[in-house]
Amino acid sequence: MSPLQISVTLQETVTVTFYIGKIHAQIMPLVIFMRHGQAESNVDRILAGRHMESHLTEQGREQVVDSANQLMKNIAIENVYVSPVIRTVETAQIVCQILGTDYVIDERLYETEMGQLVGMNYEEVTTKYGDILTRFYSDYDPMLERFGVETFDSVKRRIKNLLDDLLQKHEDSNVLIVTHLDPIKAALATLLDLSPQTLHRWNIRNASLTILKHESKIYSISGVNVMVMYRYPIE
């Protein structure tokens, strides 16, 4: 936009011209990852995987309502993509009802396929197989392959494909993604050089937000584990 020119004549002999330019605030769209609210499998510390039915708990529903009302209600979110798993769909239904929008199922957001480990307790897995859950975040582990567990590299590839797709489809608008712990870690791992130990220890809280923004088709991280304030002292 051309600057606005204003001329003022003083004593009918001197003309002073001011140029008033408009300052544009560049808007950098957000890609907001939200982990599902607390599910029954989280309480029981069970590896639920993709297909084991695990619904949100009452606390999980409250977490989602709080995040939607206090963290997202004043953000213009036009598109919501969701994992097909029941706990993420239940999360998205609550959020979309509050935000007044709809969601789309996207299989790239699926939970990690856990193969023969589905239904096992975390402590049982580590007792039997040592640091196998840490080794999941390394390049390759033959034991995990034998159990039919999807590799973390595979999770990263599908999440990177989604992120690249969003840059083309929603270059100028905010997007909400409702998914699981490992797909969110995969998004972080595409931007940060993180060791398997760091990735394993980094717990993405239920119903928390991990916020990316993009400028000139380049992603950066704006926030991780963003929650309503009352949750920080107790989680």
C-alpha positions as CSV (number, residue, x, y, z in Angstrom):
1,M,0.0,0.0,0.0
2,S,1.3,3.5,-0.9
3,P,1.8,5.9,2.0
4,L,-0.9,8.4,2.7
5,Q,0.2,11.9,1.7
6,I,-1.1,14.9,3.8
7,S,-0.2,18.4,2.8
8,V,-0.6,21.4,5.2
9,T,-0.2,25.0,4.0
10,L,1.2,27.4,6.6
11,Q,0.6,31.2,6.1
12,E,-0.4,30.4,2.5
13,T,3.3,30.3,1.5
14,V,4.9,27.2,2.9
15,T,3.7,23.7,2.3
16,V,4.7,20.9,4.6
17,T,4.1,17.3,3.4
18,F,3.8,14.3,5.8
19,Y,3.9,10.7,4.7
20,I,2.1,8.3,6.9
21,G,2.9,4.7,6.1
22,K,0.8,1.7,7.3
23,I,2.6,-0.8,9.5
24,H,1.7,-4.3,8.7
25,A,2.0,-7.0,11.4
26,Q,3.0,-10.2,9.6
27,I,0.8,-13.1,10.7
28,M,2.6,-16.4,11.1
29,P,0.0,-19.2,11.0
30,L,0.1,-21.9,13.7
31,V,0.0,-25.6,13.6
32,I,-1.2,-26.7,17.0
33,F,-0.7,-30.3,18.1
34,M,-3.0,-31.4,20.9
35,R,-2.6,-34.8,22.7
36,H,-5.9,-36.5,23.6
37,G,-7.2,-36.1,27.1
38,Q,-6.4,-38.6,29.8
39,A,-7.7,-42.0,28.7
40,E,-8.4,-45.2,30.6
41,S,-5.1,-46.7,29.3
42,N,-3.2,-43.8,30.6
43,V,-4.5,-44.4,34.1
44,D,-3.7,-48.1,33.9
45,R,-0.4,-47.4,32.2
46,I,-1.3,-49.8,29.4
47,L,0.1,-49.7,25.8
48,A,-3.2,-49.3,24.0
49,G,-1.8,-48.9,20.5
50,R,-4.2,-48.2,17.6
51,H,-7.1,-50.6,18.0
52,M,-7.5,-51.3,21.8
53,E,-10.6,-49.4,22.9
54,S,-9.7,-46.8,25.5
55,H,-12.1,-44.0,26.2
56,L,-11.5,-40.6,27.9
57,T,-11.9,-40.6,31.6
58,E,-13.9,-37.9,33.3
59,Q,-10.7,-36.1,34.2
60,G,-9.6,-36.4,30.6
61,R,-12.8,-34.7,29.4
62,E,-12.3,-31.9,31.9
63,Q,-8.7,-31.4,30.7
64,V,-9.9,-31.1,27.1
65,V,-12.7,-28.7,28.0
66,D,-10.2,-26.5,30.0
67,S,-7.7,-26.5,27.1
68,A,-10.3,-25.6,24.5
69,N,-11.9,-22.9,26.6
70,Q,-8.8,-21.3,28.1
71,L,-6.2,-21.8,25.4
72,M,-7.9,-22.0,22.0
73,K,-11.2,-20.3,22.2
74,N,-9.8,-16.9,21.1
75,I,-7.7,-18.3,18.3
76,A,-9.2,-18.6,14.8
77,I,-9.0,-22.3,14.0
78,E,-10.6,-23.2,10.7
79,N,-9.3,-26.7,10.2
80,V,-9.0,-29.7,12.6
81,Y,-7.4,-33.0,11.7
82,V,-7.7,-36.0,14.0
83,S,-6.3,-39.5,14.4
84,P,-9.0,-42.2,13.9
85,V,-8.5,-43.7,17.4
86,I,-11.4,-43.4,19.7
87,R,-9.7,-41.4,22.4
88,T,-8.6,-38.7,19.9
89,V,-12.0,-38.6,18.2
90,E,-13.7,-38.1,21.6
91,T,-11.2,-35.3,22.3
92,A,-11.9,-33.7,18.9
93,Q,-15.6,-33.9,19.4
94,I,-15.4,-31.9,22.7
95,V,-13.0,-29.3,21.2
96,C,-15.0,-28.8,18.0
97,Q,-18.2,-28.4,19.9
98,I,-16.6,-25.6,22.0
99,L,-14.9,-23.9,19.0
100,G,-17.9,-24.3,16.7
101,T,-16.0,-26.2,13.9
102,D,-15.8,-29.7,12.4
103,Y,-12.9,-32.2,12.2
104,V,-11.5,-34.4,9.5
105,I,-10.0,-37.9,10.2
106,D,-6.4,-38.3,8.9
107,E,-4.7,-41.7,9.2
108,R,-1.3,-40.1,9.2
109,L,-2.1,-39.1,12.8
110,Y,-2.6,-42.7,13.9
111,E,-1.1,-43.9,17.2
112,T,2.1,-45.9,16.8
113,E,1.3,-49.5,15.8
114,M,2.5,-51.5,18.9
115,G,2.1,-55.0,17.6
116,Q,2.4,-57.7,20.2
117,L,3.0,-55.2,23.0
118,V,-0.6,-54.0,22.9
119,G,-2.3,-54.5,26.2
120,M,0.9,-54.8,28.2
121,N,1.6,-52.6,31.2
122,Y,4.6,-50.2,30.9
123,E,6.3,-51.7,33.9
124,E,5.8,-55.3,32.6
125,V,7.4,-54.3,29.3
126,T,10.5,-52.8,30.9
127,T,10.8,-55.7,33.3
128,K,10.8,-58.2,30.5
129,Y,12.6,-56.3,27.8
130,G,14.7,-53.7,29.5
131,D,15.0,-50.3,27.7
132,I,13.0,-51.4,24.7
133,L,10.8,-48.3,24.9
134,T,13.9,-46.1,24.7
135,R,15.3,-48.1,21.8
136,F,12.0,-47.4,20.0
137,Y,13.3,-43.9,19.3
138,S,16.6,-45.1,17.8
139,D,16.9,-45.9,14.1
140,Y,16.2,-49.7,14.3
141,D,15.8,-52.4,16.8
142,P,15.4,-56.1,15.8
143,M,13.3,-57.0,18.9
144,L,10.8,-54.3,18.1
145,E,10.6,-55.5,14.5
146,R,10.0,-59.0,15.8
147,F,7.1,-57.8,17.9
148,G,5.6,-56.0,14.9
149,V,6.1,-52.5,16.4
150,E,6.1,-49.6,13.9
151,T,9.5,-47.8,13.8
152,F,9.8,-44.2,15.0
153,D,11.2,-43.3,11.7
154,S,8.0,-44.5,10.1
155,V,6.0,-42.2,12.5
156,K,8.3,-39.3,11.6
157,R,7.8,-39.8,7.9
158,R,4.0,-39.7,8.0
159,I,4.0,-36.7,10.3
160,K,6.5,-34.9,8.1
161,N,4.3,-35.7,5.1
162,L,1.4,-34.1,6.9
163,L,3.3,-31.0,7.9
164,D,4.5,-30.5,4.3
165,D,0.9,-31.0,3.1
166,L,-0.4,-28.4,5.6
167,L,2.1,-25.8,4.3
168,Q,0.5,-26.1,0.9
169,K,-3.2,-26.4,1.9
170,H,-3.3,-23.9,4.8
171,E,-0.6,-21.4,4.2
172,D,-2.5,-18.6,5.8
173,S,-4.6,-20.2,8.5
174,N,-4.3,-21.9,11.8
175,V,-4.7,-25.7,12.1
176,L,-5.4,-27.9,15.0
177,I,-4.1,-31.5,15.1
178,V,-5.5,-33.9,17.7
179,T,-3.2,-37.0,18.0
180,H,-1.0,-39.0,20.3
181,L,2.2,-38.8,22.2
182,D,4.6,-40.3,19.6
183,P,3.3,-38.4,16.6
184,I,3.8,-35.2,18.6
185,K,7.3,-36.3,19.5
186,A,7.9,-37.1,15.8
187,A,6.9,-33.5,14.9
188,L,9.4,-32.2,17.4
189,A,12.1,-34.6,16.2
190,T,11.7,-33.3,12.6
191,L,12.8,-29.9,13.9
192,L,15.2,-30.7,16.7
193,D,18.2,-33.1,17.0
194,L,17.0,-35.2,20.0
195,S,18.6,-38.3,21.3
196,P,16.5,-41.5,21.9
197,Q,16.9,-41.0,25.7
198,T,15.6,-37.4,25.5
199,L,12.7,-38.4,23.4
200,H,11.8,-41.2,25.7
201,R,11.9,-38.9,28.8
202,W,10.0,-36.1,27.2
203,N,6.4,-36.7,28.4
204,I,3.8,-34.9,26.3
205,R,0.9,-34.3,28.8
206,N,-2.7,-35.2,28.1
207,A,-4.7,-32.4,26.4
208,S,-1.5,-30.2,26.3
209,L,-0.7,-28.2,23.2
210,T,2.6,-28.3,21.2
211,I,2.6,-25.2,19.0
212,L,4.5,-24.8,15.7
213,K,4.4,-21.7,13.6
214,H,5.5,-21.3,10.0
215,E,7.0,-18.3,8.2
216,S,8.0,-18.5,4.5
217,K,7.2,-22.3,4.7
218,I,9.7,-22.8,7.5
219,Y,8.5,-24.3,10.8
220,S,9.7,-23.2,14.2
221,I,8.6,-24.3,17.7
222,S,6.6,-21.8,19.8
223,G,5.5,-24.0,22.8
224,V,5.6,-27.5,24.1
225,N,3.3,-28.9,26.8
226,V,1.2,-25.8,27.0
227,M,-1.5,-26.3,29.6
228,V,-3.9,-24.3,31.8
229,M,-1.9,-22.9,34.8
230,Y,-3.5,-25.0,37.5
231,R,-2.0,-28.2,36.0
232,Y,1.7,-27.3,36.2
233,P,2.2,-27.7,39.9
234,I,0.5,-31.1,40.0
235,E,1.8,-32.8,36.8
